[in-house]
Amino acid sequence: MTGEALYMKDSYLKEFEAEVVSVKESKFIALNQTAFYPNSGGQPHDTGTMARVSDGKIFKVVYAGKFGGQISHEVENPEGAELKPGDRVKCRIDWDRRYRLMRLHTAAHIISEVINKETGALITGNQLDVEKSRIDFSVPEFDREMLKSYEEKANEIANQGIDLALEFKSRDEVINDPKMTKLAKGIESLPQDIRVLRIVRIGDFDAQADGGTHVKNTKEIGKIEFIDFVNKGKNNRRIYFRLSYNEA
């Protein structure tokens, strides 16, 4: 049984109730629905808590991953307590962590589109982190003046306060549209069992097939700062960036 991924339609869902559908090794929990984002696509997993409705016992969620199409939550069991199939749980996302990652993910889409428009470069790797994130691009060279202009353009877009929107399209509709991804590997690299793709649109500026969490409006991002860039080999350059955060 595959639980519904609530974050796909609502990144702002901080709390939800669910039913435990399976337990492995007493600590790997699958739910009938979840808002916990699993580690994937360069976006780190969510953390938070599950509270068993019957007795209020709190289980700390330390990891979430997707295995065989199902999202698994690794929990720390309180002394003398374990979750069992059929238990109802009230879950809470670590919102500060989630919201920072949402801002970073939307910022990454803006950065990748700016650089793609300027250079044609595609993404060869990426990793978000709450303090510092990176994107690798297939481009022969950057210089600091070029990077400064890309940073300025990315912030200009963010400061416009553009609303984001979600669409869902069949894989067949998207597969032949190269504009729908900035990944060098293309849409074809996504698992074949994913037949419906979610498209994240930033107004008329950008549209990408993406399963991560994002803010509703680019004004929420804060200031984008490029902090370093390194040569990672032939035609591969890495940009490190961070955000100046507003209060959530």
C-alpha positions as CSV (number, residue, x, y, z in Angstrom):
1,M,0.0,0.0,0.0
2,T,1.4,3.4,-1.0
3,G,0.6,6.3,1.3
4,E,-0.6,9.6,-0.2
5,A,2.1,12.2,-0.4
6,L,0.2,15.3,1.0
7,Y,3.2,17.6,0.4
8,M,2.7,17.2,-3.4
9,K,-0.3,19.5,-3.2
10,D,0.3,21.5,0.0
11,S,3.8,22.4,1.1
12,Y,2.4,24.5,4.0
13,L,0.8,21.5,5.8
14,K,2.5,21.5,9.2
15,E,0.2,19.0,11.0
16,F,-1.9,16.1,9.9
17,E,-3.4,12.8,11.2
18,A,-2.7,9.4,9.7
19,E,-2.9,5.7,10.3
20,V,0.1,3.4,10.6
21,V,-0.1,0.8,7.9
22,S,3.1,-1.1,8.5
23,V,6.1,-1.3,10.9
24,K,9.5,-2.8,10.2
25,E,12.2,-3.5,12.8
26,S,10.0,-1.5,15.3
27,K,11.2,1.9,14.0
28,F,10.4,2.2,10.2
29,I,6.9,3.4,9.9
30,A,4.7,3.7,6.8
31,L,1.5,5.7,7.0
32,N,-1.7,5.9,4.9
33,Q,-0.8,9.5,4.1
34,T,2.1,11.8,5.0
35,A,3.3,15.4,4.7
36,F,6.9,14.4,5.6
37,Y,9.1,15.0,2.6
38,P,11.4,12.0,1.9
39,N,15.1,12.5,1.1
40,S,15.2,12.8,-2.7
41,G,16.0,15.0,-5.7
42,G,18.7,16.9,-3.7
43,Q,16.2,18.1,-1.1
44,P,16.8,16.7,2.5
45,H,14.1,14.8,4.4
46,D,11.8,16.4,6.9
47,T,12.0,15.8,10.6
48,G,9.3,16.2,13.3
49,T,7.1,14.1,15.6
50,M,4.3,11.5,15.6
51,A,2.1,11.4,18.6
52,R,-0.1,8.3,19.1
53,V,-3.6,9.5,19.5
54,S,-4.6,6.7,22.0
55,D,-2.1,7.6,24.7
56,G,-0.2,10.8,23.5
57,K,3.1,8.9,23.3
58,I,5.5,11.0,21.2
59,F,7.8,9.4,18.6
60,K,10.5,11.6,17.1
61,V,10.8,11.3,13.3
62,V,14.5,11.5,12.5
63,Y,14.5,10.5,8.8
64,A,12.1,9.9,5.9
65,G,12.9,8.1,2.7
66,K,11.1,6.5,-0.2
67,F,11.6,2.8,-0.8
68,G,9.8,0.7,-3.4
69,G,7.3,3.6,-4.0
70,Q,6.4,3.9,-0.3
71,I,7.5,6.6,2.1
72,S,9.1,5.3,5.3
73,H,9.6,7.3,8.5
74,E,12.4,6.3,10.9
75,V,11.3,7.1,14.5
76,E,12.9,7.0,17.9
77,N,10.6,5.0,20.2
78,P,10.0,6.4,23.7
79,E,10.9,3.9,26.4
80,G,8.4,1.1,26.6
81,A,6.4,2.1,23.5
82,E,6.3,1.0,19.9
83,L,3.9,1.9,17.1
84,K,1.8,-0.8,15.6
85,P,-0.3,-1.1,12.4
86,G,-3.7,0.5,13.0
87,D,-2.5,3.1,15.4
88,R,-3.7,6.6,14.7
89,V,-1.0,9.3,14.9
90,K,-1.0,13.1,14.9
91,C,2.1,14.2,13.1
92,R,3.9,17.5,13.2
93,I,6.6,18.8,10.8
94,D,9.7,20.6,12.0
95,W,8.4,23.8,10.3
96,D,11.6,25.9,10.7
97,R,13.6,23.3,8.8
98,R,10.9,22.7,6.2
99,Y,10.3,26.4,5.5
100,R,14.0,27.1,5.0
101,L,14.2,24.2,2.5
102,M,11.2,25.5,0.7
103,R,12.8,28.9,0.3
104,L,16.0,27.3,-0.9
105,H,14.3,25.0,-3.4
106,T,12.4,27.9,-5.0
107,A,15.6,29.9,-5.1
108,A,17.4,27.0,-6.8
109,H,14.8,27.0,-9.6
110,I,15.3,30.7,-10.1
111,I,19.1,30.4,-10.2
112,S,19.0,27.5,-12.6
113,E,16.6,29.3,-15.0
114,V,18.7,32.5,-14.9
115,I,21.9,30.6,-15.7
116,N,20.2,28.5,-18.3
117,K,18.9,31.6,-20.1
118,E,22.3,33.2,-20.0
119,T,24.6,30.3,-20.9
120,G,22.4,27.3,-21.8
121,A,23.9,25.4,-18.9
122,L,22.0,22.4,-17.4
123,I,22.2,21.0,-13.9
124,T,24.5,18.0,-13.4
125,G,24.0,17.8,-9.6
126,N,22.5,19.6,-6.6
127,Q,22.1,19.4,-2.9
128,L,20.1,21.7,-0.6
129,D,21.0,22.3,3.0
130,V,19.6,24.6,5.6
131,E,22.8,26.6,5.9
132,K,24.5,26.3,2.5
133,S,23.4,24.7,-0.8
134,R,25.0,23.9,-4.1
135,I,24.2,23.5,-7.8
136,D,26.5,22.0,-10.4
137,F,26.2,23.2,-14.0
138,S,27.4,21.9,-17.3
139,V,29.3,25.0,-18.4
140,P,32.9,25.5,-19.4
141,E,33.7,28.5,-17.2
142,F,32.3,31.1,-14.9
143,D,34.1,34.2,-13.7
144,R,33.2,36.3,-10.7
145,E,31.7,39.1,-12.8
146,M,29.4,36.7,-14.5
147,L,28.3,35.2,-11.2
148,K,27.7,38.6,-9.7
149,S,25.3,39.4,-12.6
150,Y,23.5,36.1,-12.2
151,E,23.1,36.7,-8.5
152,E,21.6,40.1,-9.2
153,K,19.2,38.8,-11.8
154,A,18.1,36.0,-9.5
155,N,17.4,38.5,-6.7
156,E,15.5,40.7,-9.2
157,I,13.2,37.8,-10.0
158,A,12.7,36.9,-6.3
159,N,11.9,40.5,-5.4
160,Q,9.1,40.7,-8.0
161,G,6.9,38.7,-5.7
162,I,5.8,36.1,-8.4
163,D,3.2,33.6,-7.4
164,L,4.0,29.9,-7.8
165,A,1.4,27.4,-9.2
166,L,1.2,23.6,-9.5
167,E,0.1,21.6,-12.5
168,F,-0.1,17.8,-13.0
169,K,0.6,16.4,-16.4
170,S,1.1,12.9,-17.8
171,R,4.7,11.8,-18.5
172,D,3.9,11.5,-22.2
173,E,2.9,15.2,-22.3
174,V,6.1,16.4,-20.7
175,I,8.7,13.9,-22.0
176,N,9.4,15.7,-25.3
177,D,9.5,19.2,-23.8
178,P,13.1,20.0,-22.9
179,K,12.0,23.2,-21.2
180,M,10.3,21.2,-18.4
181,T,13.6,20.4,-16.7
182,K,17.0,21.9,-16.2
183,L,18.5,18.6,-15.5
184,A,21.3,17.5,-17.9
185,K,19.9,13.9,-17.7
186,G,16.4,15.1,-18.8
187,I,13.0,13.8,-17.9
188,E,13.9,10.4,-19.1
189,S,16.1,9.9,-16.0
190,L,13.1,9.9,-13.7
191,P,11.8,6.5,-12.6
192,Q,9.6,4.9,-15.2
193,D,6.9,4.2,-12.7
194,I,6.2,7.9,-12.3
195,R,3.5,8.4,-14.9
196,V,2.1,11.7,-13.7
197,L,4.6,14.6,-13.2
198,R,4.0,17.7,-11.1
199,I,5.0,21.0,-12.8
200,V,6.1,23.9,-10.6
201,R,5.5,27.2,-12.4
202,I,7.0,30.5,-11.3
203,G,4.7,32.8,-13.1
204,D,5.8,33.1,-16.8
205,F,9.5,33.0,-15.8
206,D,10.0,29.2,-15.3
207,A,8.3,25.8,-15.3
208,Q,10.0,22.6,-14.2
209,A,8.9,19.1,-13.4
210,D,9.6,18.8,-9.8
211,G,8.4,16.8,-6.7
212,G,9.9,19.0,-3.9
213,T,8.4,21.6,-1.6
214,H,8.2,25.3,-2.5
215,V,7.0,28.7,-1.3
216,K,3.8,30.3,-2.6
217,N,5.5,33.5,-3.6
218,T,9.1,34.4,-4.5
219,K,9.0,37.3,-2.0
220,E,9.3,34.7,0.7
221,I,12.7,33.6,-0.4
222,G,14.8,36.4,1.1
223,K,18.1,37.5,-0.4
224,I,20.0,35.0,-2.5
225,E,23.8,35.1,-1.9
226,F,26.4,33.3,-4.0
227,I,29.2,32.5,-1.6
228,D,31.7,30.4,-3.7
229,F,32.2,28.6,-6.9
230,V,34.6,25.8,-7.8
231,N,35.8,23.9,-10.8
232,K,34.6,20.3,-10.7
233,G,36.2,19.1,-13.9
234,K,35.7,19.6,-17.6
235,N,32.6,21.6,-18.3
236,N,31.4,21.3,-14.7
237,R,31.2,24.2,-12.3
238,R,29.7,24.3,-8.8
239,I,28.0,27.3,-7.2
240,Y,27.4,27.5,-3.5
241,F,24.6,29.7,-2.3
242,R,22.7,30.6,0.8
243,L,19.8,32.9,1.8
244,S,19.3,35.7,4.2
245,Y,16.1,34.5,5.9
246,N,13.1,36.5,7.1
247,E,11.2,35.3,10.1
248,A,8.8,32.5,9.2
